[in-house]
Amino acid sequence: MRYKVKALNPAAYQDVVKFLRGRGIPVLLESEKRRFLAVGDLPDADFREITAKGAEITPDFQYDLEAKI
């Protein structure tokens, strides 16, 4: 599953990027201007940590469907 991560403010964006890089989670796409990241699978603990840092996470079904074709 691929996820969209949207930070609510620039500080939250920087915190999330730092967290993901520290955990070694690959970022598939990032836009600092839009405060947007695309990531692959996330463990539940990481999911909770990212949302606690001020970001919204939503499934990116577009890429999930392409992977099954």
N, CA, C, O and CB atoms as a CASP TS submission, in Angstrom:
PFRMAT TS
TARGET T0000
AUTHOR 0000-0000-0000
METHOD Language model
MODEL 1
PARENT N/A
ATOM      1  N   MET     1       0.847  -1.175   0.000  1.00  0.00           N
ATOM      2  CA  MET     1       0.000   0.000   0.000  1.00  0.00           C
ATOM      3  C   MET     1       0.893   1.239   0.000  1.00  0.00           C
ATOM      4  O   MET     1       1.929   1.276   0.665  1.00  0.00           O
ATOM      5  CB  MET     1      -0.964  -0.003   1.223  1.00  0.00           C
ATOM      6  N   ARG     2       0.484   2.221  -0.737  1.00  0.00           N
ATOM      7  CA  ARG     2       1.186   3.498  -0.777  1.00  0.00           C
ATOM      8  C   ARG     2       0.320   4.533  -0.063  1.00  0.00           C
ATOM      9  O   ARG     2      -0.908   4.489  -0.143  1.00  0.00           O
ATOM     10  CB  ARG     2       1.498   3.935  -2.253  1.00  0.00           C
ATOM     11  N   TYR     3       0.970   5.465   0.635  1.00  0.00           N
ATOM     12  CA  TYR     3       0.253   6.473   1.406  1.00  0.00           C
ATOM     13  C   TYR     3       0.683   7.876   1.016  1.00  0.00           C
ATOM     14  O   TYR     3       1.828   8.112   0.630  1.00  0.00           O
ATOM     15  CB  TYR     3       0.473   6.256   2.895  1.00  0.00           C
ATOM     16  N   LYS     4      -0.275   8.813   1.127  1.00  0.00           N
ATOM     17  CA  LYS     4       0.001  10.237   0.977  1.00  0.00           C
ATOM     18  C   LYS     4       0.112  10.816   2.377  1.00  0.00           C
ATOM     19  O   LYS     4      -0.744  10.575   3.228  1.00  0.00           O
ATOM     20  CB  LYS     4      -1.115  10.968   0.133  1.00  0.00           C
ATOM     21  N   VAL     5       1.164  11.575   2.608  1.00  0.00           N
ATOM     22  CA  VAL     5       1.361  12.234   3.898  1.00  0.00           C
ATOM     23  C   VAL     5       1.339  13.735   3.644  1.00  0.00           C
ATOM     24  O   VAL     5       2.166  14.256   2.896  1.00  0.00           O
ATOM     25  CB  VAL     5       2.712  11.785   4.588  1.00  0.00           C
ATOM     26  N   LYS     6       0.398  14.422   4.263  1.00  0.00           N
ATOM     27  CA  LYS     6       0.244  15.867   4.084  1.00  0.00           C
ATOM     28  C   LYS     6       0.464  16.531   5.438  1.00  0.00           C
ATOM     29  O   LYS     6      -0.336  16.369   6.359  1.00  0.00           O
ATOM     30  CB  LYS     6      -1.171  16.231   3.495  1.00  0.00           C
ATOM     31  N   ALA     7       1.562  17.282   5.545  1.00  0.00           N
ATOM     32  CA  ALA     7       1.861  17.996   6.785  1.00  0.00           C
ATOM     33  C   ALA     7       1.005  19.251   6.868  1.00  0.00           C
ATOM     34  O   ALA     7       0.731  19.896   5.856  1.00  0.00           O
ATOM     35  CB  ALA     7       3.364  18.355   6.869  1.00  0.00           C
ATOM     36  N   LEU     8       0.591  19.586   8.067  1.00  0.00           N
ATOM     37  CA  LEU     8      -0.307  20.720   8.256  1.00  0.00           C
ATOM     38  C   LEU     8       0.406  22.072   8.245  1.00  0.00           C
ATOM     39  O   LEU     8      -0.226  23.110   8.048  1.00  0.00           O
ATOM     40  CB  LEU     8      -1.047  20.561   9.547  1.00  0.00           C
ATOM     41  N   ASN     9       1.730  22.056   8.459  1.00  0.00           N
ATOM     42  CA  ASN     9       2.499  23.299   8.438  1.00  0.00           C
ATOM     43  C   ASN     9       3.964  22.965   8.104  1.00  0.00           C
ATOM     44  O   ASN     9       4.354  21.798   8.157  1.00  0.00           O
ATOM     45  CB  ASN     9       2.390  24.055   9.818  1.00  0.00           C
ATOM     46  N   PRO    10       4.762  23.959   7.768  1.00  0.00           N
ATOM     47  CA  PRO    10       6.155  23.689   7.374  1.00  0.00           C
ATOM     48  C   PRO    10       6.988  23.005   8.464  1.00  0.00           C
ATOM     49  O   PRO    10       7.834  22.166   8.155  1.00  0.00           O
ATOM     50  CB  PRO    10       6.825  24.981   6.986  1.00  0.00           C
ATOM     51  N   ALA    11       6.760  23.350   9.721  1.00  0.00           N
ATOM     52  CA  ALA    11       7.514  22.721  10.812  1.00  0.00           C
ATOM     53  C   ALA    11       7.171  21.235  10.911  1.00  0.00           C
ATOM     54  O   ALA    11       8.055  20.402  11.112  1.00  0.00           O
ATOM     55  CB  ALA    11       7.219  23.428  12.158  1.00  0.00           C
ATOM     56  N   ALA    12       5.896  20.908  10.769  1.00  0.00           N
ATOM     57  CA  ALA    12       5.478  19.505  10.806  1.00  0.00           C
ATOM     58  C   ALA    12       6.080  18.748   9.630  1.00  0.00           C
ATOM     59  O   ALA    12       6.489  17.597   9.778  1.00  0.00           O
ATOM     60  CB  ALA    12       3.937  19.391  10.788  1.00  0.00           C
ATOM     61  N   TYR    13       6.135  19.376   8.475  1.00  0.00           N
ATOM     62  CA  TYR    13       6.735  18.747   7.293  1.00  0.00           C
ATOM     63  C   TYR    13       8.194  18.373   7.576  1.00  0.00           C
ATOM     64  O   TYR    13       8.619  17.252   7.300  1.00  0.00           O
ATOM     65  CB  TYR    13       6.648  19.694   6.065  1.00  0.00           C
ATOM     66  N   GLN    14       8.950  19.319   8.125  1.00  0.00           N
ATOM     67  CA  GLN    14      10.364  19.057   8.424  1.00  0.00           C
ATOM     68  C   GLN    14      10.504  17.952   9.463  1.00  0.00           C
ATOM     69  O   GLN    14      11.394  17.110   9.347  1.00  0.00           O
ATOM     70  CB  GLN    14      11.058  20.338   8.922  1.00  0.00           C
ATOM     71  N   ASP    15       9.642  17.938  10.476  1.00  0.00           N
ATOM     72  CA  ASP    15       9.679  16.882  11.497  1.00  0.00           C
ATOM     73  C   ASP    15       9.401  15.509  10.894  1.00  0.00           C
ATOM     74  O   ASP    15      10.066  14.529  11.229  1.00  0.00           O
ATOM     75  CB  ASP    15       8.663  17.176  12.603  1.00  0.00           C
ATOM     76  N   VAL    16       8.421  15.446  10.011  1.00  0.00           N
ATOM     77  CA  VAL    16       8.065  14.161   9.388  1.00  0.00           C
ATOM     78  C   VAL    16       9.190  13.681   8.473  1.00  0.00           C
ATOM     79  O   VAL    16       9.534  12.500   8.494  1.00  0.00           O
ATOM     80  CB  VAL    16       6.745  14.289   8.587  1.00  0.00           C
ATOM     81  N   VAL    17       9.758  14.564   7.683  1.00  0.00           N
ATOM     82  CA  VAL    17      10.866  14.184   6.796  1.00  0.00           C
ATOM     83  C   VAL    17      12.034  13.661   7.622  1.00  0.00           C
ATOM     84  O   VAL    17      12.613  12.626   7.292  1.00  0.00           O
ATOM     85  CB  VAL    17      11.317  15.388   5.924  1.00  0.00           C
ATOM     86  N   LYS    18      12.377  14.358   8.677  1.00  0.00           N
ATOM     87  CA  LYS    18      13.482  13.942   9.550  1.00  0.00           C
ATOM     88  C   LYS    18      13.188  12.572  10.174  1.00  0.00           C
ATOM     89  O   LYS    18      14.070  11.715  10.247  1.00  0.00           O
ATOM     90  CB  LYS    18      13.723  14.999  10.662  1.00  0.00           C
ATOM     91  N   PHE    19      11.946  12.374  10.623  1.00  0.00           N
ATOM     92  CA  PHE    19      11.552  11.096  11.211  1.00  0.00           C
ATOM     93  C   PHE    19      11.666   9.958  10.200  1.00  0.00           C
ATOM     94  O   PHE    19      12.224   8.904  10.507  1.00  0.00           O
ATOM     95  CB  PHE    19      10.123  11.179  11.745  1.00  0.00           C
ATOM     96  N   LEU    20      11.138  10.171   8.992  1.00  0.00           N
ATOM     97  CA  LEU    20      11.175   9.114   7.976  1.00  0.00           C
ATOM     98  C   LEU    20      12.607   8.756   7.595  1.00  0.00           C
ATOM     99  O   LEU    20      12.943   7.579   7.473  1.00  0.00           O
ATOM    100  CB  LEU    20      10.398   9.546   6.731  1.00  0.00           C
ATOM    101  N   ARG    21      13.444   9.761   7.409  1.00  0.00           N
ATOM    102  CA  ARG    21      14.841   9.496   7.058  1.00  0.00           C
ATOM    103  C   ARG    21      15.570   8.791   8.191  1.00  0.00           C
ATOM    104  O   ARG    21      16.399   7.915   7.946  1.00  0.00           O
ATOM    105  CB  ARG    21      15.560  10.798   6.707  1.00  0.00           C
ATOM    106  N   GLY    22      15.268   9.165   9.421  1.00  0.00           N
ATOM    107  CA  GLY    22      15.886   8.526  10.584  1.00  0.00           C
ATOM    108  C   GLY    22      15.490   7.070  10.724  1.00  0.00           C
ATOM    109  O   GLY    22      16.277   6.255  11.205  1.00  0.00           O
ATOM    110  N   ARG    23      14.285   6.736  10.312  1.00  0.00           N
ATOM    111  CA  ARG    23      13.789   5.356  10.380  1.00  0.00           C
ATOM    112  C   ARG    23      14.154   4.546   9.135  1.00  0.00           C
ATOM    113  O   ARG    23      13.937   3.335   9.089  1.00  0.00           O
ATOM    114  CB  ARG    23      12.277   5.356  10.563  1.00  0.00           C
ATOM    115  N   GLY    24      14.705   5.217   8.138  1.00  0.00           N
ATOM    116  CA  GLY    24      15.076   4.512   6.911  1.00  0.00           C
ATOM    117  C   GLY    24      13.891   4.161   6.028  1.00  0.00           C
ATOM    118  O   GLY    24      13.972   3.242   5.213  1.00  0.00           O
ATOM    119  N   ILE    25      12.805   4.877   6.184  1.00  0.00           N
ATOM    120  CA  ILE    25      11.607   4.641   5.370  1.00  0.00           C
ATOM    121  C   ILE    25      11.771   5.409   4.068  1.00  0.00           C
ATOM    122  O   ILE    25      11.933   6.629   4.089  1.00  0.00           O
ATOM    123  CB  ILE    25      10.293   5.078   6.126  1.00  0.00           C
ATOM    124  N   PRO    26      11.733   4.718   2.939  1.00  0.00           N
ATOM    125  CA  PRO    26      11.912   5.422   1.668  1.00  0.00           C
ATOM    126  C   PRO    26      10.751   6.365   1.347  1.00  0.00           C
ATOM    127  O   PRO    26       9.580   6.004   1.462  1.00  0.00           O
ATOM    128  CB  PRO    26      12.074   4.419   0.544  1.00  0.00           C
ATOM    129  N   VAL    27      11.107   7.566   0.948  1.00  0.00           N
ATOM    130  CA  VAL    27      10.125   8.550   0.501  1.00  0.00           C
ATOM    131  C   VAL    27      10.093   8.466  -1.023  1.00  0.00           C
ATOM    132  O   VAL    27      11.104   8.712  -1.681  1.00  0.00           O
ATOM    133  CB  VAL    27      10.480  10.019   1.006  1.00  0.00           C
ATOM    134  N   LEU    28       8.940   8.121  -1.580  1.00  0.00           N
ATOM    135  CA  LEU    28       8.804   7.912  -3.014  1.00  0.00           C
ATOM    136  C   LEU    28       8.652   9.214  -3.779  1.00  0.00           C
ATOM    137  O   LEU    28       9.057   9.317  -4.937  1.00  0.00           O
ATOM    138  CB  LEU    28       7.628   7.022  -3.292  1.00  0.00           C
ATOM    139  N   LEU    29       8.062  10.208  -3.122  1.00  0.00           N
ATOM    140  CA  LEU    29       7.830  11.505  -3.747  1.00  0.00           C
ATOM    141  C   LEU    29       7.726  12.530  -2.636  1.00  0.00           C
ATOM    142  O   LEU    29       7.141  12.262  -1.587  1.00  0.00           O
ATOM    143  CB  LEU    29       6.542  11.500  -4.642  1.00  0.00           C
ATOM    144  N   GLU    30       8.300  13.720  -2.868  1.00  0.00           N
ATOM    145  CA  GLU    30       8.156  14.768  -1.856  1.00  0.00           C
ATOM    146  C   GLU    30       8.049  16.135  -2.499  1.00  0.00           C
ATOM    147  O   GLU    30       8.678  16.417  -3.519  1.00  0.00           O
ATOM    148  CB  GLU    30       9.332  14.742  -0.885  1.00  0.00           C
ATOM    149  N   SER    31       7.241  16.974  -1.883  1.00  0.00           N
ATOM    150  CA  SER    31       7.073  18.353  -2.328  1.00  0.00           C
ATOM    151  C   SER    31       7.030  19.240  -1.093  1.00  0.00           C
ATOM    152  O   SER    31       6.022  19.292  -0.389  1.00  0.00           O
ATOM    153  CB  SER    31       5.778  18.525  -3.196  1.00  0.00           C
ATOM    154  N   GLU    32       8.131  19.936  -0.837  1.00  0.00           N
ATOM    155  CA  GLU    32       8.176  20.807   0.331  1.00  0.00           C
ATOM    156  C   GLU    32       7.195  21.966   0.174  1.00  0.00           C
ATOM    157  O   GLU    32       6.580  22.403   1.147  1.00  0.00           O
ATOM    158  CB  GLU    32       9.600  21.339   0.550  1.00  0.00           C
ATOM    159  N   LYS    33       7.054  22.454  -1.040  1.00  0.00           N
ATOM    160  CA  LYS    33       6.131  23.565  -1.292  1.00  0.00           C
ATOM    161  C   LYS    33       4.691  23.202  -0.906  1.00  0.00           C
ATOM    162  O   LYS    33       3.975  24.023  -0.332  1.00  0.00           O
ATOM    163  CB  LYS    33       6.188  23.973  -2.773  1.00  0.00           C
ATOM    164  N   ARG    34       4.276  21.992  -1.216  1.00  0.00           N
ATOM    165  CA  ARG    34       2.911  21.537  -0.898  1.00  0.00           C
ATOM    166  C   ARG    34       2.838  20.790   0.426  1.00  0.00           C
ATOM    167  O   ARG    34       1.758  20.398   0.867  1.00  0.00           O
ATOM    168  CB  ARG    34       2.387  20.642  -2.009  1.00  0.00           C
ATOM    169  N   ARG    35       3.988  20.595   1.056  1.00  0.00           N
ATOM    170  CA  ARG    35       4.088  19.852   2.328  1.00  0.00           C
ATOM    171  C   ARG    35       3.513  18.441   2.165  1.00  0.00           C
ATOM    172  O   ARG    35       2.739  17.969   2.998  1.00  0.00           O
ATOM    173  CB  ARG    35       3.339  20.609   3.469  1.00  0.00           C
ATOM    174  N   PHE    36       3.906  17.788   1.086  1.00  0.00           N
ATOM    175  CA  PHE    36       3.367  16.492   0.695  1.00  0.00           C
ATOM    176  C   PHE    36       4.490  15.465   0.537  1.00  0.00           C
ATOM    177  O   PHE    36       5.558  15.772   0.006  1.00  0.00           O
ATOM    178  CB  PHE    36       2.568  16.616  -0.611  1.00  0.00           C
ATOM    179  N   LEU    37       4.234  14.254   1.001  1.00  0.00           N
ATOM    180  CA  LEU    37       5.160  13.133   0.824  1.00  0.00           C
ATOM    181  C   LEU    37       4.358  11.910   0.390  1.00  0.00           C
ATOM    182  O   LEU    37       3.191  11.763   0.751  1.00  0.00           O
ATOM    183  CB  LEU    37       5.961  12.841   2.142  1.00  0.00           C
ATOM    184  N   ALA    38       4.981  11.049  -0.375  1.00  0.00           N
ATOM    185  CA  ALA    38       4.391   9.760  -0.703  1.00  0.00           C
ATOM    186  C   ALA    38       5.342   8.692  -0.189  1.00  0.00           C
ATOM    187  O   ALA    38       6.542   8.731  -0.461  1.00  0.00           O
ATOM    188  CB  ALA    38       4.131   9.610  -2.250  1.00  0.00           C
ATOM    189  N   VAL    39       4.796   7.739   0.556  1.00  0.00           N
ATOM    190  CA  VAL    39       5.607   6.674   1.140  1.00  0.00           C
ATOM    191  C   VAL    39       4.930   5.337   0.896  1.00  0.00           C
ATOM    192  O   VAL    39       3.745   5.275   0.567  1.00  0.00           O
ATOM    193  CB  VAL    39       5.828   6.907   2.655  1.00  0.00           C
ATOM    194  N   GLY    40       5.696   4.270   1.062  1.00  0.00           N
ATOM    195  CA  GLY    40       5.149   2.923   0.930  1.00  0.00           C
ATOM    196  C   GLY    40       4.520   2.479   2.245  1.00  0.00           C
ATOM    197  O   GLY    40       3.986   3.299   2.993  1.00  0.00           O
ATOM    198  N   ASP    41       4.586   1.190   2.522  1.00  0.00           N
ATOM    199  CA  ASP    41       3.994   0.642   3.740  1.00  0.00           C
ATOM    200  C   ASP    41       4.593   1.278   4.988  1.00  0.00           C
ATOM    201  O   ASP    41       5.790   1.557   5.055  1.00  0.00           O
ATOM    202  CB  ASP    41       4.184  -0.870   3.786  1.00  0.00           C
ATOM    203  N   LEU    42       3.734   1.498   5.966  1.00  0.00           N
ATOM    204  CA  LEU    42       4.159   2.069   7.245  1.00  0.00           C
ATOM    205  C   LEU    42       3.719   1.153   8.382  1.00  0.00           C
ATOM    206  O   LEU    42       2.556   0.751   8.431  1.00  0.00           O
ATOM    207  CB  LEU    42       3.578   3.498   7.437  1.00  0.00           C
ATOM    208  N   PRO    43       4.622   0.819   9.288  1.00  0.00           N
ATOM    209  CA  PRO    43       4.202   0.091  10.492  1.00  0.00           C
ATOM    210  C   PRO    43       3.241   0.957  11.311  1.00  0.00           C
ATOM    211  O   PRO    43       3.288   2.184  11.229  1.00  0.00           O
ATOM    212  CB  PRO    43       5.438  -0.316  11.353  1.00  0.00           C
ATOM    213  N   ASP    44       2.379   0.327  12.093  1.00  0.00           N
ATOM    214  CA  ASP    44       1.385   1.054  12.881  1.00  0.00           C
ATOM    215  C   ASP    44       2.025   2.085  13.803  1.00  0.00           C
ATOM    216  O   ASP    44       1.494   3.185  13.952  1.00  0.00           O
ATOM    217  CB  ASP    44       0.557   0.082  13.698  1.00  0.00           C
ATOM    218  N   ALA    45       3.145   1.754  14.419  1.00  0.00           N
ATOM    219  CA  ALA    45       3.812   2.685  15.329  1.00  0.00           C
ATOM    220  C   ALA    45       4.272   3.938  14.578  1.00  0.00           C
ATOM    221  O   ALA    45       4.142   5.051  15.086  1.00  0.00           O
ATOM    222  CB  ALA    45       5.013   2.001  16.014  1.00  0.00           C
ATOM    223  N   ASP    46       4.804   3.754  13.384  1.00  0.00           N
ATOM    224  CA  ASP    46       5.250   4.897  12.577  1.00  0.00           C
ATOM    225  C   ASP    46       4.057   5.722  12.116  1.00  0.00           C
ATOM    226  O   ASP    46       4.127   6.950  12.073  1.00  0.00           O
ATOM    227  CB  ASP    46       6.067   4.419  11.358  1.00  0.00           C
ATOM    228  N   PHE    47       2.976   5.059  11.777  1.00  0.00           N
ATOM    229  CA  PHE    47       1.740   5.738  11.367  1.00  0.00           C
ATOM    230  C   PHE    47       1.285   6.690  12.473  1.00  0.00           C
ATOM    231  O   PHE    47       0.966   7.851  12.215  1.00  0.00           O
ATOM    232  CB  PHE    47       0.620   4.704  11.044  1.00  0.00           C
ATOM    233  N   ARG    48       1.261   6.181  13.706  1.00  0.00           N
ATOM    234  CA  ARG    48       0.834   6.995  14.852  1.00  0.00           C
ATOM    235  C   ARG    48       1.816   8.134  15.116  1.00  0.00           C
ATOM    236  O   ARG    48       1.393   9.248  15.428  1.00  0.00           O
ATOM    237  CB  ARG    48       0.696   6.119  16.110  1.00  0.00           C
ATOM    238  N   GLU    49       3.104   7.878  14.998  1.00  0.00           N
ATOM    239  CA  GLU    49       4.121   8.903  15.246  1.00  0.00           C
ATOM    240  C   GLU    49       4.011  10.047  14.232  1.00  0.00           C
ATOM    241  O   GLU    49       4.129  11.218  14.594  1.00  0.00           O
ATOM    242  CB  GLU    49       5.530   8.282  15.192  1.00  0.00           C
ATOM    243  N   ILE    50       3.789   9.704  12.984  1.00  0.00           N
ATOM    244  CA  ILE    50       3.674  10.726  11.938  1.00  0.00           C
ATOM    245  C   ILE    50       2.443  11.596  12.164  1.00  0.00           C
ATOM    246  O   ILE    50       2.515  12.818  12.026  1.00  0.00           O
ATOM    247  CB  ILE    50       3.611  10.072  10.548  1.00  0.00           C
ATOM    248  N   THR    51       1.325  10.985  12.506  1.00  0.00           N
ATOM    249  CA  THR    51       0.120  11.783  12.765  1.00  0.00           C
ATOM    250  C   THR    51       0.293  12.634  14.018  1.00  0.00           C
ATOM    251  O   THR    51      -0.250  13.737  14.089  1.00  0.00           O
ATOM    252  CB  THR    51      -1.112  10.870  12.912  1.00  0.00           C
ATOM    253  N   ALA    52       1.034  12.147  15.000  1.00  0.00           N
ATOM    254  CA  ALA    52       1.289  12.928  16.216  1.00  0.00           C
ATOM    255  C   ALA    52       2.162  14.143  15.915  1.00  0.00           C
ATOM    256  O   ALA    52       2.108  15.136  16.641  1.00  0.00           O
ATOM    257  CB  ALA    52       1.961  12.051  17.285  1.00  0.00           C
ATOM    258  N   LYS    53       2.962  14.078  14.856  1.00  0.00           N
ATOM    259  CA  LYS    53       3.833  15.191  14.478  1.00  0.00           C
ATOM    260  C   LYS    53       3.083  16.273  13.696  1.00  0.00           C
ATOM    261  O   LYS    53       3.653  17.318  13.383  1.00  0.00           O
ATOM    262  CB  LYS    53       5.003  14.675  13.651  1.00  0.00           C
ATOM    263  N   GLY    54       1.824  16.031  13.384  1.00  0.00           N
ATOM    264  CA  GLY    54       1.027  17.048  12.699  1.00  0.00           C
ATOM    265  C   GLY    54       0.872  16.807  11.214  1.00  0.00           C
ATOM    266  O   GLY    54       0.943  17.747  10.423  1.00  0.00           O
ATOM    267  N   ALA    55       0.664  15.570  10.827  1.00  0.00           N
ATOM    268  CA  ALA    55       0.457  15.249   9.412  1.00  0.00           C
ATOM    269  C   ALA    55      -0.751  14.334   9.267  1.00  0.00           C
ATOM    270  O   ALA    55      -1.068  13.550  10.161  1.00  0.00           O
ATOM    271  CB  ALA    55       1.720  14.582   8.803  1.00  0.00           C
ATOM    272  N   GLU    56      -1.409  14.448   8.139  1.00  0.00           N
ATOM    273  CA  GLU    56      -2.524  13.571   7.808  1.00  0.00           C
ATOM    274  C   GLU    56      -2.024  12.504   6.852  1.00  0.00           C
ATOM    275  O   GLU    56      -1.264  12.802   5.930  1.00  0.00           O
ATOM    276  CB  GLU    56      -3.712  14.368   7.187  1.00  0.00           C
ATOM    277  N   ILE    57      -2.444  11.265   7.063  1.00  0.00           N
ATOM    278  CA  ILE    57      -2.031  10.156   6.201  1.00  0.00           C
ATOM    279  C   ILE    57      -3.283   9.550   5.585  1.00  0.00           C
ATOM    280  O   ILE    57      -4.232   9.196   6.285  1.00  0.00           O
ATOM    281  CB  ILE    57      -1.214   9.077   6.999  1.00  0.00           C
ATOM    282  N   THR    58      -3.266   9.440   4.262  1.00  0.00           N
ATOM    283  CA  THR    58      -4.381   8.820   3.556  1.00  0.00           C
ATOM    284  C   THR    58      -3.844   7.788   2.571  1.00  0.00           C
ATOM    285  O   THR    58      -2.768   7.977   2.003  1.00  0.00           O
ATOM    286  CB  THR    58      -5.235   9.887   2.823  1.00  0.00           C
ATOM    287  N   PRO    59      -4.578   6.704   2.364  1.00  0.00           N
ATOM    288  CA  PRO    59      -4.148   5.719   1.374  1.00  0.00           C
ATOM    289  C   PRO    59      -4.161   6.327  -0.022  1.00  0.00           C
ATOM    290  O   PRO    59      -5.018   7.150  -0.345  1.00  0.00           O
ATOM    291  CB  PRO    59      -5.048   4.473   1.422  1.00  0.00           C
ATOM    292  N   ASP    60      -3.216   5.919  -0.832  1.00  0.00           N
ATOM    293  CA  ASP    60      -3.138   6.377  -2.220  1.00  0.00           C
ATOM    294  C   ASP    60      -3.564   5.206  -3.094  1.00  0.00           C
ATOM    295  O   ASP    60      -2.731   4.441  -3.579  1.00  0.00           O
ATOM    296  CB  ASP    60      -1.683   6.885  -2.596  1.00  0.00           C
ATOM    297  N   PHE    61      -4.868   5.079  -3.287  1.00  0.00           N
ATOM    298  CA  PHE    61      -5.426   3.924  -3.985  1.00  0.00           C
ATOM    299  C   PHE    61      -5.026   3.864  -5.453  1.00  0.00           C
ATOM    300  O   PHE    61      -5.015   2.781  -6.038  1.00  0.00           O
ATOM    301  CB  PHE    61      -6.923   3.939  -3.877  1.00  0.00           C
ATOM    302  N   GLN    62      -4.702   4.983  -6.053  1.00  0.00           N
ATOM    303  CA  GLN    62      -4.307   5.003  -7.455  1.00  0.00           C
ATOM    304  C   GLN    62      -3.142   4.038  -7.696  1.00  0.00           C
ATOM    305  O   GLN    62      -3.163   3.253  -8.644  1.00  0.00           O
ATOM    306  CB  GLN    62      -3.921   6.432  -7.886  1.00  0.00           C
ATOM    307  N   TYR    63      -2.148   4.103  -6.845  1.00  0.00           N
ATOM    308  CA  TYR    63      -0.971   3.256  -7.027  1.00  0.00           C
ATOM    309  C   TYR    63      -1.214   1.844  -6.544  1.00  0.00           C
ATOM    310  O   TYR    63      -0.586   0.907  -7.039  1.00  0.00           O
ATOM    311  CB  TYR    63       0.216   3.845  -6.302  1.00  0.00           C
ATOM    312  N   ASP    64      -2.107   1.669  -5.593  1.00  0.00           N
ATOM    313  CA  ASP    64      -2.452   0.326  -5.136  1.00  0.00           C
ATOM    314  C   ASP    64      -3.124  -0.447  -6.250  1.00  0.00           C
ATOM    315  O   ASP    64      -2.850  -1.634  -6.428  1.00  0.00           O
ATOM    316  CB  ASP    64      -3.363   0.384  -3.904  1.00  0.00           C
ATOM    317  N   LEU    65      -3.999   0.201  -7.006  1.00  0.00           N
ATOM    318  CA  LEU    65      -4.678  -0.467  -8.115  1.00  0.00           C
ATOM    319  C   LEU    65      -3.699  -0.806  -9.242  1.00  0.00           C
ATOM    320  O   LEU    65      -3.788  -1.888  -9.823  1.00  0.00           O
ATOM    321  CB  LEU    65      -5.812   0.416  -8.650  1.00  0.00           C
ATOM    322  N   GLU    66      -2.777   0.089  -9.558  1.00  0.00           N
ATOM    323  CA  GLU    66      -1.814  -0.178 -10.615  1.00  0.00           C
ATOM    324  C   GLU    66      -0.935  -1.362 -10.282  1.00  0.00           C
ATOM    325  O   GLU    66      -0.541  -2.108 -11.178  1.00  0.00           O
ATOM    326  CB  GLU    66      -0.961   1.041 -10.869  1.00  0.00           C
ATOM    327  N   ALA    67      -0.616  -1.552  -9.009  1.00  0.00           N
ATOM    328  CA  ALA    67       0.259  -2.647  -8.617  1.00  0.00           C
ATOM    329  C   ALA    67      -0.415  -4.000  -8.808  1.00  0.00           C
ATOM    330  O   ALA    67       0.275  -5.012  -8.933  1.00  0.00           O
ATOM    331  CB  ALA    67       0.691  -2.481  -7.171  1.00  0.00           C
ATOM    332  N   LYS    68      -1.749  -4.044  -8.834  1.00  0.00           N
ATOM    333  CA  LYS    68      -2.485  -5.310  -8.933  1.00  0.00           C
ATOM    334  C   LYS    68      -2.809  -5.685 -10.370  1.00  0.00           C
ATOM    335  O   LYS    68      -3.306  -6.784 -10.620  1.00  0.00           O
ATOM    336  CB  LYS    68      -3.765  -5.229  -8.135  1.00  0.00           C
ATOM    337  N   ILE    69      -2.537  -4.793 -11.321  1.00  0.00           N
ATOM    338  CA  ILE    69      -2.866  -5.088 -12.708  1.00  0.00           C
ATOM    339  C   ILE    69      -1.798  -5.959 -13.326  1.00  0.00           C
ATOM    340  O   ILE    69      -1.896  -6.318 -14.500  1.00  0.00           O
ATOM    341  CB  ILE    69      -3.031  -3.804 -13.513  1.00  0.00           C
TER
END
